[in-house]
């Protein structure tokens, strides 16, 4: 089956952390198996931040729209992810899902669902779930 090219729907998404170096180490580790790397670090008045995208990309407006879609920003005070919120990252295959999960556990994340099929989400839905060190729920998913 062939699908037309996908236009990005979300230009970027930003979550918060109380410890940016810890968050950077965590996301560098878990996003690498998914083919994403840190593409920029900023020191902005509202808080330092980092962003990830495919290698060689830079955030808009200097780069392409949607090229660096995931950001983490430092904020004072406790981080309280809203109930039900989670971020699902696309994985190229099952091995990348497993590597995402293992890297997350090694980098200080918490298991929230081991790699495996999730037939209740649909046929071929293969995913792993973690909580990052700030409590954000994240997922890597592919379809087999």
ZIGI-V627332 format. One record per run of one state. SS is the DSSP state (alpha for helix, beta for strand, coil for the rest). FROM is the first residue (numbers start at 1). TO is the last residue. If there is no record, write none. Layout:
ss->{SS/SS}
from->{FROM/FROM}
to->{TO/TO}
This chain:
ss->{coil/beta/coil/alpha/coil/beta/coil/beta/coil/beta/coil/beta/coil/alpha/coil/beta/coil/alpha/coil/beta/coil/beta/coil}
from->{1/13/18/20/33/36/45/47/55/70/75/86/91/94/107/110/118/119/122/125/132/137/144}
to->{12/17/19/32/35/44/46/54/69/74/85/90/93/106/109/117/118/121/124/131/136/143/144}
